[in-house]
Amino acid sequence: MTNDRPATAISAGPPDDSAMDHARGQEASAGGHDLDPDVRRFIRAMAESVAHHPEFNTAPFPQVRRWAEEVRAPWRQGGPAMLDTQDLAAPTRHGEARVRIHRPAQGKLPGLIYLHGGGWTIFSIDTHDRVMREYASRAGCCVIGVDYALAPEHKFPVALEQVVDVVQWLADQGEVLDIDPRRLAIGGDSAGANLSVAASLILRDLPSSPLLRGMVLNYGAFISRCSAQACRRFDGPEYMLGCEEMNGYWRNYLRNDRDAQDPLACPLLAVLGGLPPAFFAIAECDILAEQNVEMARRLRASGVPTHSVVYAGASHSFIEAMSIAAVGSQALADASGWLRQVLLPAAAGPAASTMA
């Protein structure tokens, strides 16, 4: 099967399951031919860059991270200019965490706390700098990126606890930073989406914790296993993220097998009622797509306003291809429009349910 059409959004809101039916019905891999052509070009460019480092999968983690920064460097270039960008050190129980605040305009703005992906193991606020600037410009909010501690040197729950501490710090310091602490959302991609939901679970249950307005969840990892069908269908380098690669990230992150039963590590196991409204960007051609569809379904069943879009022909990490793939730009636009609604001032009324 070949796919020479640009990828499009094929589902929004509750019909996620039907939107994925045709993908589920394919038992064998299409070898990447079902990808949007521009997304496929992005994946091949990534593979060519990684090939310049033959020891990428075996070198010590500090070296792998340096190479990963190099590979991603071209994709963070360009994009919107910010009125102001500053790097700060936020205090956490595990030491200071570097945070980057992108400000698109003057005045007291709402904020999106953004958590980069990379399997809790690689990447940084530098690799995801353009993604964060795009959200800031399109949603009209400050974006606060967090360089949380990486695994396997720092295993669960270190990064999660740092994120919670940064959210609380931001709520305390928001007035000083000219960020409205009453209009904060959280979001991220892949491992960052996992941390976003887990942090929201903790904050939900803490007395006097910051009230987050929403969660932006891009192709998240919500449980430590992929189905055999997902692996048959979308495993392999043609689809950016492989099943054994994902298993390796989980091994890096979790301390032991018991952690895989902890809902703060695997949020698909959690009681989800009372969480902030959620937006899902689901990549159709991704081993994690089924997890995202299921998480969206369970949030809705728990009474959480949830808006989700399955992007046809999109792979894991497709949003980072926004400079060449229209589907990446569309996902940014969709989430940013949703963010503008959920981050409206309280006087404008409860907008959270307007795009459920």
LUMBA-650627 format. One record per residue (C-alpha): x, y, z; residue number from 1; chain; residue in one letter. Coordinates in steps of 0.02 Angstrom, whole numbers, plus 50000, padded with zeros to 5 digits. Example, Ala and Ser with C-alpha at 12.3 -4.5 7.8 and 13.67 -1.06 7.14 Angstrom:
X, Y, Z, i, ch, aa
50615, 49775, 50390, 1, A, a
50684, 49947, 50357, 2, A, s
//
This chain:
X, Y, Z, i, ch, aa
50000, 50000, 50000, 1, A, m
50066, 50172, 49956, 2, A, t
50013, 50341, 50019, 3, A, n
50056, 50491, 49913, 4, A, d
49928, 50609, 49990, 5, A, r
49970, 50735, 50125, 6, A, p
49920, 50676, 50298, 7, A, a
49760, 50746, 50369, 8, A, t
49663, 50740, 50529, 9, A, a
49545, 50594, 50511, 10, A, i
49458, 50600, 50678, 11, A, s
49414, 50725, 50811, 12, A, a
49323, 50693, 50973, 13, A, g
49238, 50530, 51021, 14, A, p
49254, 50432, 50856, 15, A, p
49438, 50389, 50891, 16, A, d
49406, 50202, 50890, 17, A, d
49324, 50200, 50719, 18, A, s
49463, 50309, 50650, 19, A, a
49591, 50179, 50700, 20, A, m
49494, 50031, 50633, 21, A, d
49579, 50027, 50464, 22, A, h
49751, 50033, 50545, 23, A, a
49705, 49895, 50666, 24, A, r
49641, 49790, 50524, 25, A, g
49812, 49786, 50442, 26, A, q
49904, 49639, 50520, 27, A, e
50068, 49662, 50428, 28, A, a
50180, 49814, 50416, 29, A, s
50163, 49923, 50263, 30, A, a
50347, 49963, 50274, 31, A, g
50317, 50148, 50292, 32, A, g
50220, 50165, 50129, 33, A, h
50065, 50220, 50225, 34, A, d
50156, 50372, 50293, 35, A, l
50128, 50548, 50234, 36, A, d
50267, 50579, 50106, 37, A, p
50338, 50726, 50202, 38, A, d
50336, 50632, 50366, 39, A, v
50425, 50488, 50279, 40, A, r
50555, 50613, 50217, 41, A, r
50579, 50675, 50395, 42, A, f
50606, 50498, 50461, 43, A, i
50731, 50458, 50325, 44, A, r
50827, 50618, 50360, 45, A, a
50834, 50569, 50544, 46, A, m
50898, 50396, 50500, 47, A, a
51033, 50466, 50386, 48, A, e
51093, 50581, 50524, 49, A, s
51098, 50442, 50652, 50, A, v
51194, 50333, 50529, 51, A, a
51341, 50454, 50545, 52, A, h
51359, 50386, 50723, 53, A, h
51372, 50195, 50706, 54, A, p
51385, 50173, 50895, 55, A, e
51227, 50273, 50929, 56, A, f
51139, 50124, 51009, 57, A, n
51287, 50061, 51110, 58, A, t
51385, 50215, 51167, 59, A, a
51374, 50283, 51345, 60, A, p
51220, 50388, 51375, 61, A, f
51309, 50556, 51388, 62, A, p
51382, 50529, 51215, 63, A, q
51217, 50469, 51144, 64, A, v
51135, 50627, 51210, 65, A, r
51265, 50737, 51125, 66, A, r
51235, 50647, 50960, 67, A, w
51046, 50658, 50984, 68, A, a
51062, 50846, 51004, 69, A, e
51161, 50855, 50841, 70, A, e
51035, 50748, 50747, 71, A, v
50888, 50856, 50803, 72, A, r
50979, 51023, 50781, 73, A, a
50918, 51063, 50603, 74, A, p
50737, 51034, 50654, 75, A, w
50738, 51163, 50792, 76, A, r
50794, 51303, 50677, 77, A, q
50679, 51437, 50609, 78, A, g
50504, 51468, 50669, 79, A, g
50430, 51615, 50761, 80, A, p
50537, 51744, 50851, 81, A, a
50498, 51778, 51033, 82, A, m
50485, 51946, 51119, 83, A, l
50593, 51873, 51258, 84, A, d
50673, 51708, 51305, 85, A, t
50757, 51674, 51470, 86, A, q
50836, 51522, 51551, 87, A, d
50813, 51507, 51739, 88, A, l
50851, 51380, 51875, 89, A, a
50698, 51316, 51966, 90, A, a
50721, 51235, 52138, 91, A, p
50662, 51055, 52156, 92, A, t
50683, 50921, 52288, 93, A, r
50814, 50840, 52174, 94, A, h
50914, 50997, 52142, 95, A, g
50891, 51140, 52021, 96, A, e
50809, 51109, 51853, 97, A, a
50844, 51219, 51703, 98, A, r
50686, 51299, 51635, 99, A, v
50665, 51405, 51479, 100, A, r
50527, 51533, 51465, 101, A, i
50474, 51589, 51292, 102, A, h
50370, 51748, 51293, 103, A, r
50283, 51797, 51130, 104, A, p
50209, 51963, 51188, 105, A, a
50203, 52088, 51329, 106, A, q
50083, 52082, 51474, 107, A, g
50030, 51949, 51597, 108, A, k
50006, 51793, 51492, 109, A, l
49944, 51617, 51528, 110, A, p
50075, 51481, 51530, 111, A, g
50102, 51308, 51456, 112, A, l
50229, 51200, 51548, 113, A, i
50304, 51092, 51411, 114, A, y
50396, 50928, 51440, 115, A, l
50503, 50861, 51299, 116, A, h
50502, 50681, 51241, 117, A, g
50647, 50561, 51218, 118, A, g
50601, 50409, 51320, 119, A, g
50650, 50495, 51483, 120, A, w
50828, 50462, 51421, 121, A, t
50878, 50588, 51286, 122, A, i
50831, 50760, 51216, 123, A, f
50809, 50925, 51305, 124, A, s
50730, 51097, 51299, 125, A, i
50856, 51133, 51160, 126, A, d
50797, 50992, 51045, 127, A, t
50617, 51049, 51070, 128, A, h
50649, 51235, 51065, 129, A, d
50555, 51266, 50903, 130, A, r
50407, 51161, 50959, 131, A, v
50394, 51268, 51114, 132, A, m
50409, 51431, 51016, 133, A, r
50274, 51373, 50897, 134, A, e
50153, 51343, 51040, 135, A, y
50198, 51511, 51118, 136, A, a
50166, 51606, 50957, 137, A, s
50010, 51512, 50903, 138, A, r
49925, 51500, 51073, 139, A, a
49976, 51672, 51135, 140, A, g
50049, 51605, 51296, 141, A, c
50216, 51591, 51383, 142, A, c
50291, 51418, 51361, 143, A, v
50398, 51353, 51502, 144, A, i
50511, 51209, 51452, 145, A, g
50583, 51097, 51588, 146, A, v
50749, 51006, 51578, 147, A, d
50704, 50867, 51697, 148, A, y
50832, 50738, 51755, 149, A, a
50859, 50597, 51631, 150, A, l
50861, 50409, 51651, 151, A, a
50941, 50289, 51682, 152, A, p
51048, 50395, 51797, 153, A, e
50888, 50465, 51874, 154, A, h
50747, 50338, 51876, 155, A, k
50563, 50354, 51917, 156, A, f
50501, 50456, 52008, 157, A, p
50642, 50585, 52003, 158, A, v
50591, 50674, 51841, 159, A, a
50408, 50670, 51891, 160, A, l
50443, 50747, 52061, 161, A, e
50548, 50882, 51978, 162, A, q
50404, 50924, 51861, 163, A, v
50281, 50938, 52006, 164, A, v
50402, 51051, 52099, 165, A, d
50424, 51162, 51945, 166, A, v
50236, 51180, 51925, 167, A, v
50221, 51232, 52107, 168, A, q
50369, 51351, 52090, 169, A, w
50289, 51429, 51938, 170, A, l
50125, 51451, 52029, 171, A, a
50218, 51540, 52168, 172, A, d
50328, 51646, 52053, 173, A, q
50205, 51678, 51914, 174, A, g
50165, 51856, 51965, 175, A, e
50351, 51899, 51969, 176, A, v
50376, 51819, 51798, 177, A, l
50220, 51905, 51727, 178, A, d
50136, 51736, 51700, 179, A, i
49958, 51715, 51762, 180, A, d
49967, 51573, 51891, 181, A, p
49779, 51548, 51875, 182, A, r
49797, 51506, 51689, 183, A, r
49924, 51366, 51679, 184, A, l
49919, 51210, 51570, 185, A, a
50042, 51067, 51553, 186, A, i
50091, 50963, 51403, 187, A, g
50223, 50864, 51314, 188, A, g
50263, 50732, 51186, 189, A, d
50296, 50547, 51212, 190, A, s
50381, 50531, 51382, 191, A, a
50334, 50713, 51412, 192, A, g
50150, 50671, 51389, 193, A, a
50171, 50532, 51517, 194, A, n
50248, 50654, 51641, 195, A, l
50111, 50781, 51606, 196, A, s
49971, 50661, 51655, 197, A, v
50068, 50591, 51804, 198, A, a
50106, 50766, 51870, 199, A, a
49923, 50813, 51848, 200, A, s
49873, 50660, 51950, 201, A, l
49988, 50712, 52092, 202, A, i
49931, 50893, 52088, 203, A, l
49749, 50840, 52084, 204, A, r
49770, 50752, 52251, 205, A, d
49876, 50883, 52341, 206, A, l
49788, 51011, 52451, 207, A, p
49804, 51189, 52389, 208, A, s
49897, 51135, 52232, 209, A, s
49900, 51237, 52072, 210, A, p
49742, 51212, 51970, 211, A, l
49798, 51165, 51794, 212, A, l
49679, 51215, 51655, 213, A, r
49725, 51082, 51528, 214, A, g
49842, 50947, 51464, 215, A, m
49915, 50942, 51288, 216, A, v
49963, 50761, 51255, 217, A, l
50060, 50720, 51097, 218, A, n
50081, 50534, 51058, 219, A, y
50110, 50488, 51239, 220, A, g
50179, 50331, 51321, 221, A, a
50048, 50285, 51450, 222, A, f
50083, 50103, 51489, 223, A, i
50240, 49997, 51482, 224, A, s
50186, 49875, 51348, 225, A, r
50129, 49884, 51168, 226, A, c
50014, 49754, 51095, 227, A, s
50082, 49622, 50977, 228, A, a
49969, 49693, 50842, 229, A, q
50041, 49869, 50863, 230, A, a
50216, 49799, 50850, 231, A, c
50176, 49697, 50695, 232, A, r
50096, 49847, 50613, 233, A, r
50209, 49994, 50657, 234, A, f
50373, 49923, 50723, 235, A, d
50536, 49960, 50636, 236, A, g
50638, 50112, 50586, 237, A, p
50515, 50159, 50449, 238, A, e
50397, 50222, 50585, 239, A, y
50523, 50318, 50693, 240, A, m
50493, 50224, 50856, 241, A, l
50516, 50036, 50874, 242, A, g
50447, 49918, 51005, 243, A, c
50615, 49859, 51071, 244, A, e
50674, 50040, 51076, 245, A, e
50521, 50086, 51179, 246, A, m
50550, 49936, 51293, 247, A, n
50727, 49999, 51320, 248, A, g
50664, 50170, 51370, 249, A, y
50548, 50092, 51498, 250, A, w
50693, 49990, 51568, 251, A, r
50793, 50149, 51585, 252, A, n
50652, 50240, 51674, 253, A, y
50580, 50111, 51794, 254, A, l
50673, 50049, 51947, 255, A, r
50595, 49876, 51945, 256, A, n
50446, 49776, 51884, 257, A, d
50337, 49844, 52024, 258, A, r
50350, 50018, 51954, 259, A, d
50259, 49958, 51798, 260, A, a
50105, 49937, 51909, 261, A, q
50117, 50112, 51980, 262, A, d
49988, 50229, 51901, 263, A, p
50110, 50374, 51916, 264, A, l
50229, 50280, 51801, 265, A, a
50094, 50206, 51690, 266, A, c
49948, 50329, 51697, 267, A, p
49834, 50216, 51596, 268, A, l
49815, 50120, 51760, 269, A, l
49760, 50274, 51859, 270, A, a
49593, 50334, 51922, 271, A, v
49573, 50479, 51801, 272, A, l
49423, 50575, 51867, 273, A, g
49457, 50756, 51913, 274, A, g
49601, 50783, 51792, 275, A, l
49610, 50941, 51686, 276, A, p
49535, 50941, 51511, 277, A, p
49645, 50855, 51382, 278, A, a
49694, 50876, 51201, 279, A, f
49769, 50724, 51112, 280, A, f
49873, 50729, 50953, 281, A, a
49876, 50545, 50901, 282, A, i
49991, 50486, 50763, 283, A, a
49901, 50353, 50660, 284, A, e
50062, 50259, 50614, 285, A, c
50136, 50242, 50788, 286, A, d
50156, 50094, 50904, 287, A, i
50086, 50207, 51042, 288, A, l
49928, 50257, 50948, 289, A, a
49821, 50124, 51031, 290, A, e
49876, 50184, 51204, 291, A, q
49825, 50361, 51163, 292, A, n
49656, 50309, 51095, 293, A, v
49625, 50208, 51253, 294, A, e
49683, 50348, 51369, 295, A, m
49568, 50471, 51282, 296, A, a
49424, 50347, 51298, 297, A, r
49455, 50321, 51483, 298, A, r
49468, 50506, 51518, 299, A, l
49300, 50535, 51434, 300, A, r
49224, 50392, 51532, 301, A, a
49290, 50475, 51690, 302, A, s
49204, 50638, 51648, 303, A, g
49358, 50732, 51591, 304, A, v
49326, 50847, 51440, 305, A, p
49436, 50771, 51305, 306, A, t
49470, 50825, 51127, 307, A, h
49572, 50707, 51019, 308, A, s
49629, 50701, 50839, 309, A, v
49704, 50554, 50746, 310, A, v
49821, 50619, 50611, 311, A, y
49822, 50508, 50458, 312, A, a
49992, 50459, 50391, 313, A, g
50082, 50531, 50543, 314, A, a
50217, 50442, 50641, 315, A, s
50288, 50462, 50814, 316, A, h
50377, 50631, 50828, 317, A, s
50287, 50701, 50675, 318, A, f
50258, 50870, 50755, 319, A, i
50445, 50903, 50748, 320, A, e
50431, 50892, 50558, 321, A, a
50321, 51048, 50553, 322, A, m
50445, 51139, 50440, 323, A, s
50417, 51016, 50297, 324, A, i
50258, 50919, 50342, 325, A, a
50091, 51008, 50341, 326, A, a
50021, 50880, 50463, 327, A, v
50145, 50934, 50596, 328, A, g
50095, 51115, 50576, 329, A, s
49911, 51066, 50580, 330, A, q
49933, 50974, 50746, 331, A, a
50016, 51129, 50819, 332, A, l
49873, 51237, 50756, 333, A, a
49740, 51121, 50824, 334, A, d
49817, 51110, 50998, 335, A, a
49851, 51297, 51003, 336, A, s
49672, 51340, 50960, 337, A, g
49615, 51224, 51098, 338, A, w
49740, 51303, 51220, 339, A, l
49675, 51477, 51182, 340, A, r
49504, 51419, 51237, 341, A, q
49552, 51329, 51398, 342, A, v
49670, 51470, 51450, 343, A, l
49541, 51609, 51432, 344, A, l
49527, 51720, 51587, 345, A, p
49402, 51654, 51713, 346, A, a
49287, 51802, 51681, 347, A, a
49265, 51740, 51503, 348, A, a
49176, 51586, 51568, 349, A, g
49218, 51400, 51581, 350, A, p
49291, 51367, 51409, 351, A, a
49358, 51195, 51452, 352, A, a
49203, 51107, 51388, 353, A, s
49186, 51204, 51226, 354, A, t
49299, 51088, 51128, 355, A, m
49270, 50924, 51217, 356, A, a
//
